[in-house]
Amino acid sequence: MKKKPGGGRLAKIRTKAAAKSRTARPGAKPAKRPAPTPRLSPVSNDPKRTIRRLRTQLAQALARIEELEASADTDFLLDIPNRRGFERELDRSIAYIKRYHATGALIVLDVDRLKPINDAFGHAAGDQVLKAVAEALCAEVRSSDVIGRLGGDEFALLLWNLTETDARAKAVSLEQAVDRLVFTFDGQTVAAGASAGVAILGAHADSGRALEEADSAMYVRKLQRRQEANRSAGKA
């Protein structure tokens, strides 16, 4: 049987046309293209340069970590240690006191009448009071001492090399420093005041118990000051 001239070529053309029509029909998915081969960054052939670059990156990372840790331990409003930062310093200080038989005192101080100021004049006024209190406390202690904000209107002070008598006298002077602060909001003059409690740090000190002891003493002092104020108002 004879083949028609050009029959093989015609069959190939028809086959290609049919395949093209199938791929071009509506709704057909386009053929996937192969993923491009990733281009690798050129690697330095100088080991010293690579080491210098890695050291620089490591130093930058460590500095960033240190910066983040410091911000986590600092009160953003007052720029002094927050509770986390203060408790860390207190733990370190108690370890030092136990090892080297040093002495110290913990004072917890609560700002009086801050809530009425916030309620009457707004939290911006309360923030102004807290900043002034922090400055007054810093002016009353040494650079080696530590002042922190435990939260809200409560501060804590870690004082070195004080006898119990000296520590209690310092607590009174801190109260007086805050009592002297006067503020004017919306044409009204107001004062805050403060109450302080003391815990002595010695060879058997524990940070948690010391904070509880100073906090309890502060609340006793706050009640005492309130009673004194009521008696003074009754006499007037």
Biotite code that builds the C-alpha atoms (Angstrom):
import biotite.structure as struc

atoms = struc.array([
    struc.Atom([0.000, 0.000, 0.000], chain_id="A", res_id=1, res_name="MET", atom_name="CA", element="C"),
    struc.Atom([1.509, 3.315, -1.032], chain_id="A", res_id=2, res_name="LYS", atom_name="CA", element="C"),
    struc.Atom([1.720, 6.210, 1.429], chain_id="A", res_id=3, res_name="LYS", atom_name="CA", element="C"),
    struc.Atom([0.379, 9.531, 0.308], chain_id="A", res_id=4, res_name="LYS", atom_name="CA", element="C"),
    struc.Atom([3.088, 12.087, -0.393], chain_id="A", res_id=5, res_name="PRO", atom_name="CA", element="C"),
    struc.Atom([3.678, 14.317, 2.597], chain_id="A", res_id=6, res_name="GLY", atom_name="CA", element="C"),
    struc.Atom([1.383, 12.206, 4.786], chain_id="A", res_id=7, res_name="GLY", atom_name="CA", element="C"),
    struc.Atom([3.903, 11.864, 7.618], chain_id="A", res_id=8, res_name="GLY", atom_name="CA", element="C"),
    struc.Atom([4.666, 15.563, 7.697], chain_id="A", res_id=9, res_name="ARG", atom_name="CA", element="C"),
    struc.Atom([0.950, 16.435, 7.668], chain_id="A", res_id=10, res_name="LEU", atom_name="CA", element="C"),
    struc.Atom([0.268, 14.066, 10.567], chain_id="A", res_id=11, res_name="ALA", atom_name="CA", element="C"),
    struc.Atom([2.998, 15.749, 12.667], chain_id="A", res_id=12, res_name="LYS", atom_name="CA", element="C"),
    struc.Atom([1.577, 19.210, 11.965], chain_id="A", res_id=13, res_name="ILE", atom_name="CA", element="C"),
    struc.Atom([-1.915, 18.065, 12.968], chain_id="A", res_id=14, res_name="ARG", atom_name="CA", element="C"),
    struc.Atom([-0.599, 16.503, 16.183], chain_id="A", res_id=15, res_name="THR", atom_name="CA", element="C"),
    struc.Atom([1.208, 19.713, 17.199], chain_id="A", res_id=16, res_name="LYS", atom_name="CA", element="C"),
    struc.Atom([-1.870, 21.808, 16.433], chain_id="A", res_id=17, res_name="ALA", atom_name="CA", element="C"),
    struc.Atom([-4.072, 19.534, 18.546], chain_id="A", res_id=18, res_name="ALA", atom_name="CA", element="C"),
    struc.Atom([-1.645, 19.726, 21.467], chain_id="A", res_id=19, res_name="ALA", atom_name="CA", element="C"),
    struc.Atom([-1.524, 23.520, 21.208], chain_id="A", res_id=20, res_name="LYS", atom_name="CA", element="C"),
    struc.Atom([-5.325, 23.790, 21.161], chain_id="A", res_id=21, res_name="SER", atom_name="CA", element="C"),
    struc.Atom([-5.565, 21.648, 24.314], chain_id="A", res_id=22, res_name="ARG", atom_name="CA", element="C"),
    struc.Atom([-3.145, 23.821, 26.302], chain_id="A", res_id=23, res_name="THR", atom_name="CA", element="C"),
    struc.Atom([-4.780, 27.029, 25.077], chain_id="A", res_id=24, res_name="ALA", atom_name="CA", element="C"),
    struc.Atom([-8.366, 26.117, 26.000], chain_id="A", res_id=25, res_name="ARG", atom_name="CA", element="C"),
    struc.Atom([-10.101, 28.342, 28.591], chain_id="A", res_id=26, res_name="PRO", atom_name="CA", element="C"),
    struc.Atom([-9.435, 27.358, 32.211], chain_id="A", res_id=27, res_name="GLY", atom_name="CA", element="C"),
    struc.Atom([-6.311, 25.391, 31.417], chain_id="A", res_id=28, res_name="ALA", atom_name="CA", element="C"),
    struc.Atom([-3.444, 25.846, 33.863], chain_id="A", res_id=29, res_name="LYS", atom_name="CA", element="C"),
    struc.Atom([-0.267, 27.295, 32.398], chain_id="A", res_id=30, res_name="PRO", atom_name="CA", element="C"),
    struc.Atom([2.730, 25.038, 32.407], chain_id="A", res_id=31, res_name="ALA", atom_name="CA", element="C"),
    struc.Atom([4.973, 25.511, 35.439], chain_id="A", res_id=32, res_name="LYS", atom_name="CA", element="C"),
    struc.Atom([8.258, 27.181, 34.868], chain_id="A", res_id=33, res_name="ARG", atom_name="CA", element="C"),
    struc.Atom([11.273, 25.787, 36.628], chain_id="A", res_id=34, res_name="PRO", atom_name="CA", element="C"),
    struc.Atom([12.253, 27.707, 39.759], chain_id="A", res_id=35, res_name="ALA", atom_name="CA", element="C"),
    struc.Atom([15.222, 30.012, 39.235], chain_id="A", res_id=36, res_name="PRO", atom_name="CA", element="C"),
    struc.Atom([18.454, 28.810, 40.690], chain_id="A", res_id=37, res_name="THR", atom_name="CA", element="C"),
    struc.Atom([19.283, 30.889, 43.819], chain_id="A", res_id=38, res_name="PRO", atom_name="CA", element="C"),
    struc.Atom([22.291, 33.115, 43.482], chain_id="A", res_id=39, res_name="ARG", atom_name="CA", element="C"),
    struc.Atom([24.768, 32.723, 46.301], chain_id="A", res_id=40, res_name="LEU", atom_name="CA", element="C"),
    struc.Atom([26.499, 35.743, 47.799], chain_id="A", res_id=41, res_name="SER", atom_name="CA", element="C"),
    struc.Atom([30.150, 35.807, 47.051], chain_id="A", res_id=42, res_name="PRO", atom_name="CA", element="C"),
    struc.Atom([32.160, 34.427, 49.932], chain_id="A", res_id=43, res_name="VAL", atom_name="CA", element="C"),
    struc.Atom([35.215, 36.347, 50.960], chain_id="A", res_id=44, res_name="SER", atom_name="CA", element="C"),
    struc.Atom([38.408, 34.438, 50.525], chain_id="A", res_id=45, res_name="ASN", atom_name="CA", element="C"),
    struc.Atom([40.047, 36.564, 53.243], chain_id="A", res_id=46, res_name="ASP", atom_name="CA", element="C"),
    struc.Atom([39.557, 34.772, 56.615], chain_id="A", res_id=47, res_name="PRO", atom_name="CA", element="C"),
    struc.Atom([40.766, 37.786, 58.608], chain_id="A", res_id=48, res_name="LYS", atom_name="CA", element="C"),
    struc.Atom([38.199, 40.059, 56.980], chain_id="A", res_id=49, res_name="ARG", atom_name="CA", element="C"),
    struc.Atom([35.447, 37.525, 57.699], chain_id="A", res_id=50, res_name="THR", atom_name="CA", element="C"),
    struc.Atom([36.500, 37.265, 61.343], chain_id="A", res_id=51, res_name="ILE", atom_name="CA", element="C"),
    struc.Atom([36.517, 41.055, 61.734], chain_id="A", res_id=52, res_name="ARG", atom_name="CA", element="C"),
    struc.Atom([33.039, 41.271, 60.201], chain_id="A", res_id=53, res_name="ARG", atom_name="CA", element="C"),
    struc.Atom([31.671, 38.553, 62.492], chain_id="A", res_id=54, res_name="LEU", atom_name="CA", element="C"),
    struc.Atom([33.214, 40.192, 65.554], chain_id="A", res_id=55, res_name="ARG", atom_name="CA", element="C"),
    struc.Atom([31.599, 43.514, 64.637], chain_id="A", res_id=56, res_name="THR", atom_name="CA", element="C"),
    struc.Atom([28.204, 41.867, 64.205], chain_id="A", res_id=57, res_name="GLN", atom_name="CA", element="C"),
    struc.Atom([28.584, 40.054, 67.526], chain_id="A", res_id=58, res_name="LEU", atom_name="CA", element="C"),
    struc.Atom([29.500, 43.270, 69.350], chain_id="A", res_id=59, res_name="ALA", atom_name="CA", element="C"),
    struc.Atom([26.467, 45.020, 67.855], chain_id="A", res_id=60, res_name="GLN", atom_name="CA", element="C"),
    struc.Atom([24.172, 42.153, 68.882], chain_id="A", res_id=61, res_name="ALA", atom_name="CA", element="C"),
    struc.Atom([25.527, 42.121, 72.450], chain_id="A", res_id=62, res_name="LEU", atom_name="CA", element="C"),
    struc.Atom([25.106, 45.892, 72.735], chain_id="A", res_id=63, res_name="ALA", atom_name="CA", element="C"),
    struc.Atom([21.505, 45.588, 71.557], chain_id="A", res_id=64, res_name="ARG", atom_name="CA", element="C"),
    struc.Atom([20.811, 42.815, 74.085], chain_id="A", res_id=65, res_name="ILE", atom_name="CA", element="C"),
    struc.Atom([22.285, 44.935, 76.874], chain_id="A", res_id=66, res_name="GLU", atom_name="CA", element="C"),
    struc.Atom([20.149, 47.892, 75.795], chain_id="A", res_id=67, res_name="GLU", atom_name="CA", element="C"),
    struc.Atom([16.974, 45.796, 75.820], chain_id="A", res_id=68, res_name="LEU", atom_name="CA", element="C"),
    struc.Atom([17.787, 44.316, 79.232], chain_id="A", res_id=69, res_name="GLU", atom_name="CA", element="C"),
    struc.Atom([18.378, 47.791, 80.653], chain_id="A", res_id=70, res_name="ALA", atom_name="CA", element="C"),
    struc.Atom([15.073, 49.085, 79.292], chain_id="A", res_id=71, res_name="SER", atom_name="CA", element="C"),
    struc.Atom([13.271, 46.083, 80.789], chain_id="A", res_id=72, res_name="ALA", atom_name="CA", element="C"),
    struc.Atom([14.642, 46.996, 84.242], chain_id="A", res_id=73, res_name="ASP", atom_name="CA", element="C"),
    struc.Atom([13.933, 50.745, 84.038], chain_id="A", res_id=74, res_name="THR", atom_name="CA", element="C"),
    struc.Atom([10.777, 52.715, 84.813], chain_id="A", res_id=75, res_name="ASP", atom_name="CA", element="C"),
    struc.Atom([9.981, 54.564, 81.574], chain_id="A", res_id=76, res_name="PHE", atom_name="CA", element="C"),
    struc.Atom([8.466, 57.602, 83.366], chain_id="A", res_id=77, res_name="LEU", atom_name="CA", element="C"),
    struc.Atom([11.071, 58.237, 86.074], chain_id="A", res_id=78, res_name="LEU", atom_name="CA", element="C"),
    struc.Atom([14.221, 56.712, 84.547], chain_id="A", res_id=79, res_name="ASP", atom_name="CA", element="C"),
    struc.Atom([14.991, 54.739, 87.721], chain_id="A", res_id=80, res_name="ILE", atom_name="CA", element="C"),
    struc.Atom([14.857, 50.960, 88.279], chain_id="A", res_id=81, res_name="PRO", atom_name="CA", element="C"),
    struc.Atom([11.400, 49.444, 88.163], chain_id="A", res_id=82, res_name="ASN", atom_name="CA", element="C"),
    struc.Atom([10.373, 46.591, 90.482], chain_id="A", res_id=83, res_name="ARG", atom_name="CA", element="C"),
    struc.Atom([12.220, 44.014, 88.388], chain_id="A", res_id=84, res_name="ARG", atom_name="CA", element="C"),
    struc.Atom([15.400, 46.080, 88.292], chain_id="A", res_id=85, res_name="GLY", atom_name="CA", element="C"),
    struc.Atom([15.245, 47.025, 91.971], chain_id="A", res_id=86, res_name="PHE", atom_name="CA", element="C"),
    struc.Atom([14.677, 43.452, 93.141], chain_id="A", res_id=87, res_name="GLU", atom_name="CA", element="C"),
    struc.Atom([17.673, 42.359, 91.084], chain_id="A", res_id=88, res_name="ARG", atom_name="CA", element="C"),
    struc.Atom([19.836, 45.021, 92.773], chain_id="A", res_id=89, res_name="GLU", atom_name="CA", element="C"),
    struc.Atom([18.443, 44.034, 96.164], chain_id="A", res_id=90, res_name="LEU", atom_name="CA", element="C"),
    struc.Atom([19.358, 40.374, 95.609], chain_id="A", res_id=91, res_name="ASP", atom_name="CA", element="C"),
    struc.Atom([22.907, 41.339, 94.614], chain_id="A", res_id=92, res_name="ARG", atom_name="CA", element="C"),
    struc.Atom([23.274, 43.662, 97.585], chain_id="A", res_id=93, res_name="SER", atom_name="CA", element="C"),
    struc.Atom([22.069, 41.071, 100.089], chain_id="A", res_id=94, res_name="ILE", atom_name="CA", element="C"),
    struc.Atom([24.529, 38.550, 98.653], chain_id="A", res_id=95, res_name="ALA", atom_name="CA", element="C"),
    struc.Atom([27.310, 41.117, 99.133], chain_id="A", res_id=96, res_name="TYR", atom_name="CA", element="C"),
    struc.Atom([26.157, 41.906, 102.695], chain_id="A", res_id=97, res_name="ILE", atom_name="CA", element="C"),
    struc.Atom([26.194, 38.222, 103.635], chain_id="A", res_id=98, res_name="LYS", atom_name="CA", element="C"),
    struc.Atom([29.604, 37.568, 102.109], chain_id="A", res_id=99, res_name="ARG", atom_name="CA", element="C"),
    struc.Atom([31.421, 40.636, 103.424], chain_id="A", res_id=100, res_name="TYR", atom_name="CA", element="C"),
    struc.Atom([29.428, 41.218, 106.657], chain_id="A", res_id=101, res_name="HIS", atom_name="CA", element="C"),
    struc.Atom([28.310, 44.643, 105.471], chain_id="A", res_id=102, res_name="ALA", atom_name="CA", element="C"),
    struc.Atom([25.226, 46.522, 106.647], chain_id="A", res_id=103, res_name="THR", atom_name="CA", element="C"),
    struc.Atom([22.351, 48.142, 104.847], chain_id="A", res_id=104, res_name="GLY", atom_name="CA", element="C"),
    struc.Atom([18.745, 49.194, 105.073], chain_id="A", res_id=105, res_name="ALA", atom_name="CA", element="C"),
    struc.Atom([15.687, 48.915, 102.881], chain_id="A", res_id=106, res_name="LEU", atom_name="CA", element="C"),
    struc.Atom([13.112, 51.721, 102.961], chain_id="A", res_id=107, res_name="ILE", atom_name="CA", element="C"),
    struc.Atom([9.727, 51.416, 101.272], chain_id="A", res_id=108, res_name="VAL", atom_name="CA", element="C"),
    struc.Atom([8.036, 54.798, 100.761], chain_id="A", res_id=109, res_name="LEU", atom_name="CA", element="C"),
    struc.Atom([4.449, 55.361, 99.638], chain_id="A", res_id=110, res_name="ASP", atom_name="CA", element="C"),
    struc.Atom([3.268, 58.704, 98.252], chain_id="A", res_id=111, res_name="VAL", atom_name="CA", element="C"),
    struc.Atom([0.220, 59.953, 100.151], chain_id="A", res_id=112, res_name="ASP", atom_name="CA", element="C"),
    struc.Atom([-2.786, 61.491, 98.410], chain_id="A", res_id=113, res_name="ARG", atom_name="CA", element="C"),
    struc.Atom([-1.631, 60.670, 94.887], chain_id="A", res_id=114, res_name="LEU", atom_name="CA", element="C"),
    struc.Atom([-4.960, 59.076, 93.950], chain_id="A", res_id=115, res_name="LYS", atom_name="CA", element="C"),
    struc.Atom([-7.002, 62.194, 94.861], chain_id="A", res_id=116, res_name="PRO", atom_name="CA", element="C"),
    struc.Atom([-4.605, 64.270, 92.746], chain_id="A", res_id=117, res_name="ILE", atom_name="CA", element="C"),
    struc.Atom([-5.046, 61.903, 89.798], chain_id="A", res_id=118, res_name="ASN", atom_name="CA", element="C"),
    struc.Atom([-8.825, 61.931, 90.215], chain_id="A", res_id=119, res_name="ASP", atom_name="CA", element="C"),
    struc.Atom([-9.076, 65.720, 90.523], chain_id="A", res_id=120, res_name="ALA", atom_name="CA", element="C"),
    struc.Atom([-6.485, 66.909, 87.999], chain_id="A", res_id=121, res_name="PHE", atom_name="CA", element="C"),
    struc.Atom([-5.712, 63.943, 85.744], chain_id="A", res_id=122, res_name="GLY", atom_name="CA", element="C"),
    struc.Atom([-2.867, 61.491, 85.404], chain_id="A", res_id=123, res_name="HIS", atom_name="CA", element="C"),
    struc.Atom([-0.555, 64.089, 83.870], chain_id="A", res_id=124, res_name="ALA", atom_name="CA", element="C"),
    struc.Atom([-0.654, 65.893, 87.215], chain_id="A", res_id=125, res_name="ALA", atom_name="CA", element="C"),
    struc.Atom([0.016, 62.634, 89.023], chain_id="A", res_id=126, res_name="GLY", atom_name="CA", element="C"),
    struc.Atom([3.018, 61.975, 86.765], chain_id="A", res_id=127, res_name="ASP", atom_name="CA", element="C"),
    struc.Atom([4.359, 65.421, 87.627], chain_id="A", res_id=128, res_name="GLN", atom_name="CA", element="C"),
    struc.Atom([4.087, 64.587, 91.331], chain_id="A", res_id=129, res_name="VAL", atom_name="CA", element="C"),
    struc.Atom([5.892, 61.265, 90.873], chain_id="A", res_id=130, res_name="LEU", atom_name="CA", element="C"),
    struc.Atom([8.737, 62.951, 88.971], chain_id="A", res_id=131, res_name="LYS", atom_name="CA", element="C"),
    struc.Atom([9.138, 65.579, 91.699], chain_id="A", res_id=132, res_name="ALA", atom_name="CA", element="C"),
    struc.Atom([9.124, 62.882, 94.405], chain_id="A", res_id=133, res_name="VAL", atom_name="CA", element="C"),
    struc.Atom([11.806, 60.884, 92.580], chain_id="A", res_id=134, res_name="ALA", atom_name="CA", element="C"),
    struc.Atom([13.989, 63.993, 92.291], chain_id="A", res_id=135, res_name="GLU", atom_name="CA", element="C"),
    struc.Atom([13.507, 64.809, 95.987], chain_id="A", res_id=136, res_name="ALA", atom_name="CA", element="C"),
    struc.Atom([14.472, 61.272, 97.011], chain_id="A", res_id=137, res_name="LEU", atom_name="CA", element="C"),
    struc.Atom([17.569, 61.296, 94.794], chain_id="A", res_id=138, res_name="CYS", atom_name="CA", element="C"),
    struc.Atom([18.684, 64.536, 96.437], chain_id="A", res_id=139, res_name="ALA", atom_name="CA", element="C"),
    struc.Atom([18.502, 62.881, 99.874], chain_id="A", res_id=140, res_name="GLU", atom_name="CA", element="C"),
    struc.Atom([20.685, 59.818, 99.204], chain_id="A", res_id=141, res_name="VAL", atom_name="CA", element="C"),
    struc.Atom([24.201, 59.028, 98.063], chain_id="A", res_id=142, res_name="ARG", atom_name="CA", element="C"),
    struc.Atom([25.181, 57.989, 94.555], chain_id="A", res_id=143, res_name="SER", atom_name="CA", element="C"),
    struc.Atom([25.979, 54.491, 95.862], chain_id="A", res_id=144, res_name="SER", atom_name="CA", element="C"),
    struc.Atom([22.404, 54.034, 97.096], chain_id="A", res_id=145, res_name="ASP", atom_name="CA", element="C"),
    struc.Atom([19.642, 52.690, 94.846], chain_id="A", res_id=146, res_name="VAL", atom_name="CA", element="C"),
    struc.Atom([16.160, 54.152, 94.315], chain_id="A", res_id=147, res_name="ILE", atom_name="CA", element="C"),
    struc.Atom([13.466, 52.208, 92.508], chain_id="A", res_id=148, res_name="GLY", atom_name="CA", element="C"),
    struc.Atom([9.774, 52.421, 91.768], chain_id="A", res_id=149, res_name="ARG", atom_name="CA", element="C"),
    struc.Atom([7.953, 49.297, 92.856], chain_id="A", res_id=150, res_name="LEU", atom_name="CA", element="C"),
    struc.Atom([4.786, 50.374, 91.060], chain_id="A", res_id=151, res_name="GLY", atom_name="CA", element="C"),
    struc.Atom([2.065, 52.982, 91.263], chain_id="A", res_id=152, res_name="GLY", atom_name="CA", element="C"),
    struc.Atom([2.923, 55.417, 94.066], chain_id="A", res_id=153, res_name="ASP", atom_name="CA", element="C"),
    struc.Atom([5.357, 53.125, 95.893], chain_id="A", res_id=154, res_name="GLU", atom_name="CA", element="C"),
    struc.Atom([9.139, 53.636, 95.944], chain_id="A", res_id=155, res_name="PHE", atom_name="CA", element="C"),
    struc.Atom([11.957, 51.628, 97.481], chain_id="A", res_id=156, res_name="ALA", atom_name="CA", element="C"),
    struc.Atom([15.430, 52.741, 98.574], chain_id="A", res_id=157, res_name="LEU", atom_name="CA", element="C"),
    struc.Atom([18.456, 50.553, 99.229], chain_id="A", res_id=158, res_name="LEU", atom_name="CA", element="C"),
    struc.Atom([20.898, 52.349, 101.548], chain_id="A", res_id=159, res_name="LEU", atom_name="CA", element="C"),
    struc.Atom([24.395, 51.184, 102.473], chain_id="A", res_id=160, res_name="TRP", atom_name="CA", element="C"),
    struc.Atom([26.330, 51.224, 105.768], chain_id="A", res_id=161, res_name="ASN", atom_name="CA", element="C"),
    struc.Atom([23.606, 52.529, 108.061], chain_id="A", res_id=162, res_name="LEU", atom_name="CA", element="C"),
    struc.Atom([22.789, 51.577, 111.619], chain_id="A", res_id=163, res_name="THR", atom_name="CA", element="C"),
    struc.Atom([19.146, 50.975, 112.497], chain_id="A", res_id=164, res_name="GLU", atom_name="CA", element="C"),
    struc.Atom([18.999, 54.385, 114.212], chain_id="A", res_id=165, res_name="THR", atom_name="CA", element="C"),
    struc.Atom([20.461, 56.106, 111.151], chain_id="A", res_id=166, res_name="ASP", atom_name="CA", element="C"),
    struc.Atom([18.096, 54.243, 108.822], chain_id="A", res_id=167, res_name="ALA", atom_name="CA", element="C"),
    struc.Atom([15.009, 55.308, 110.764], chain_id="A", res_id=168, res_name="ARG", atom_name="CA", element="C"),
    struc.Atom([16.253, 58.898, 110.891], chain_id="A", res_id=169, res_name="ALA", atom_name="CA", element="C"),
    struc.Atom([16.799, 58.785, 107.123], chain_id="A", res_id=170, res_name="LYS", atom_name="CA", element="C"),
    struc.Atom([13.234, 57.522, 106.637], chain_id="A", res_id=171, res_name="ALA", atom_name="CA", element="C"),
    struc.Atom([11.931, 60.549, 108.544], chain_id="A", res_id=172, res_name="VAL", atom_name="CA", element="C"),
    struc.Atom([14.064, 62.932, 106.459], chain_id="A", res_id=173, res_name="SER", atom_name="CA", element="C"),
    struc.Atom([12.734, 61.335, 103.258], chain_id="A", res_id=174, res_name="LEU", atom_name="CA", element="C"),
    struc.Atom([9.167, 61.884, 104.451], chain_id="A", res_id=175, res_name="GLU", atom_name="CA", element="C"),
    struc.Atom([9.954, 65.497, 105.234], chain_id="A", res_id=176, res_name="GLN", atom_name="CA", element="C"),
    struc.Atom([11.543, 66.040, 101.804], chain_id="A", res_id=177, res_name="ALA", atom_name="CA", element="C"),
    struc.Atom([8.350, 64.863, 100.097], chain_id="A", res_id=178, res_name="VAL", atom_name="CA", element="C"),
    struc.Atom([6.130, 66.765, 102.550], chain_id="A", res_id=179, res_name="ASP", atom_name="CA", element="C"),
    struc.Atom([7.819, 70.015, 101.484], chain_id="A", res_id=180, res_name="ARG", atom_name="CA", element="C"),
    struc.Atom([6.785, 69.567, 97.856], chain_id="A", res_id=181, res_name="LEU", atom_name="CA", element="C"),
    struc.Atom([3.941, 71.860, 96.781], chain_id="A", res_id=182, res_name="VAL", atom_name="CA", element="C"),
    struc.Atom([2.115, 71.739, 93.428], chain_id="A", res_id=183, res_name="PHE", atom_name="CA", element="C"),
    struc.Atom([-0.320, 74.033, 91.653], chain_id="A", res_id=184, res_name="THR", atom_name="CA", element="C"),
    struc.Atom([-2.900, 72.502, 89.319], chain_id="A", res_id=185, res_name="PHE", atom_name="CA", element="C"),
    struc.Atom([-5.784, 74.479, 87.782], chain_id="A", res_id=186, res_name="ASP", atom_name="CA", element="C"),
    struc.Atom([-5.096, 77.343, 90.182], chain_id="A", res_id=187, res_name="GLY", atom_name="CA", element="C"),
    struc.Atom([-5.241, 75.076, 93.258], chain_id="A", res_id=188, res_name="GLN", atom_name="CA", element="C"),
    struc.Atom([-2.252, 74.411, 95.530], chain_id="A", res_id=189, res_name="THR", atom_name="CA", element="C"),
    struc.Atom([-1.891, 70.818, 96.718], chain_id="A", res_id=190, res_name="VAL", atom_name="CA", element="C"),
    struc.Atom([0.671, 68.700, 98.579], chain_id="A", res_id=191, res_name="ALA", atom_name="CA", element="C"),
    struc.Atom([1.227, 64.971, 98.480], chain_id="A", res_id=192, res_name="ALA", atom_name="CA", element="C"),
    struc.Atom([3.327, 63.751, 101.426], chain_id="A", res_id=193, res_name="GLY", atom_name="CA", element="C"),
    struc.Atom([4.815, 60.309, 102.012], chain_id="A", res_id=194, res_name="ALA", atom_name="CA", element="C"),
    struc.Atom([5.018, 57.495, 104.562], chain_id="A", res_id=195, res_name="SER", atom_name="CA", element="C"),
    struc.Atom([8.136, 55.323, 104.921], chain_id="A", res_id=196, res_name="ALA", atom_name="CA", element="C"),
    struc.Atom([8.841, 51.930, 106.490], chain_id="A", res_id=197, res_name="GLY", atom_name="CA", element="C"),
    struc.Atom([12.257, 50.439, 107.291], chain_id="A", res_id=198, res_name="VAL", atom_name="CA", element="C"),
    struc.Atom([13.786, 46.945, 107.195], chain_id="A", res_id=199, res_name="ALA", atom_name="CA", element="C"),
    struc.Atom([17.389, 46.347, 108.304], chain_id="A", res_id=200, res_name="ILE", atom_name="CA", element="C"),
    struc.Atom([19.548, 44.153, 106.056], chain_id="A", res_id=201, res_name="LEU", atom_name="CA", element="C"),
    struc.Atom([21.988, 41.875, 107.808], chain_id="A", res_id=202, res_name="GLY", atom_name="CA", element="C"),
    struc.Atom([23.636, 38.463, 107.572], chain_id="A", res_id=203, res_name="ALA", atom_name="CA", element="C"),
    struc.Atom([20.301, 36.618, 107.564], chain_id="A", res_id=204, res_name="HIS", atom_name="CA", element="C"),
    struc.Atom([18.423, 38.974, 105.240], chain_id="A", res_id=205, res_name="ALA", atom_name="CA", element="C"),
    struc.Atom([16.134, 37.704, 102.493], chain_id="A", res_id=206, res_name="ASP", atom_name="CA", element="C"),
    struc.Atom([14.917, 40.020, 99.752], chain_id="A", res_id=207, res_name="SER", atom_name="CA", element="C"),
    struc.Atom([11.298, 38.845, 99.829], chain_id="A", res_id=208, res_name="GLY", atom_name="CA", element="C"),
    struc.Atom([10.978, 39.027, 103.609], chain_id="A", res_id=209, res_name="ARG", atom_name="CA", element="C"),
    struc.Atom([12.782, 42.392, 103.714], chain_id="A", res_id=210, res_name="ALA", atom_name="CA", element="C"),
    struc.Atom([10.327, 43.893, 101.214], chain_id="A", res_id=211, res_name="LEU", atom_name="CA", element="C"),
    struc.Atom([7.373, 42.515, 103.191], chain_id="A", res_id=212, res_name="GLU", atom_name="CA", element="C"),
    struc.Atom([8.786, 43.848, 106.456], chain_id="A", res_id=213, res_name="GLU", atom_name="CA", element="C"),
    struc.Atom([9.454, 47.329, 105.076], chain_id="A", res_id=214, res_name="ALA", atom_name="CA", element="C"),
    struc.Atom([6.061, 47.379, 103.351], chain_id="A", res_id=215, res_name="ASP", atom_name="CA", element="C"),
    struc.Atom([4.243, 46.426, 106.572], chain_id="A", res_id=216, res_name="SER", atom_name="CA", element="C"),
    struc.Atom([6.168, 49.075, 108.505], chain_id="A", res_id=217, res_name="ALA", atom_name="CA", element="C"),
    struc.Atom([5.221, 51.631, 105.848], chain_id="A", res_id=218, res_name="MET", atom_name="CA", element="C"),
    struc.Atom([1.491, 50.917, 106.263], chain_id="A", res_id=219, res_name="TYR", atom_name="CA", element="C"),
    struc.Atom([1.804, 51.231, 110.045], chain_id="A", res_id=220, res_name="VAL", atom_name="CA", element="C"),
    struc.Atom([3.528, 54.577, 109.537], chain_id="A", res_id=221, res_name="ARG", atom_name="CA", element="C"),
    struc.Atom([0.836, 55.689, 107.054], chain_id="A", res_id=222, res_name="LYS", atom_name="CA", element="C"),
    struc.Atom([-1.887, 54.983, 109.621], chain_id="A", res_id=223, res_name="LEU", atom_name="CA", element="C"),
    struc.Atom([0.103, 56.842, 112.268], chain_id="A", res_id=224, res_name="GLN", atom_name="CA", element="C"),
    struc.Atom([0.508, 59.910, 110.043], chain_id="A", res_id=225, res_name="ARG", atom_name="CA", element="C"),
    struc.Atom([-3.196, 59.855, 109.193], chain_id="A", res_id=226, res_name="ARG", atom_name="CA", element="C"),
    struc.Atom([-4.115, 59.820, 112.873], chain_id="A", res_id=227, res_name="GLN", atom_name="CA", element="C"),
    struc.Atom([-1.686, 62.684, 113.552], chain_id="A", res_id=228, res_name="GLU", atom_name="CA", element="C"),
    struc.Atom([-3.253, 64.698, 110.726], chain_id="A", res_id=229, res_name="ALA", atom_name="CA", element="C"),
    struc.Atom([-6.752, 64.058, 112.074], chain_id="A", res_id=230, res_name="ASN", atom_name="CA", element="C"),
    struc.Atom([-5.729, 65.163, 115.558], chain_id="A", res_id=231, res_name="ARG", atom_name="CA", element="C"),
    struc.Atom([-4.162, 68.329, 114.158], chain_id="A", res_id=232, res_name="SER", atom_name="CA", element="C"),
    struc.Atom([-7.311, 69.059, 112.153], chain_id="A", res_id=233, res_name="ALA", atom_name="CA", element="C"),
    struc.Atom([-9.461, 68.509, 115.257], chain_id="A", res_id=234, res_name="GLY", atom_name="CA", element="C"),
    struc.Atom([-7.412, 70.944, 117.293], chain_id="A", res_id=235, res_name="LYS", atom_name="CA", element="C"),
    struc.Atom([-7.652, 73.534, 114.550], chain_id="A", res_id=236, res_name="ALA", atom_name="CA", element="C"),
])
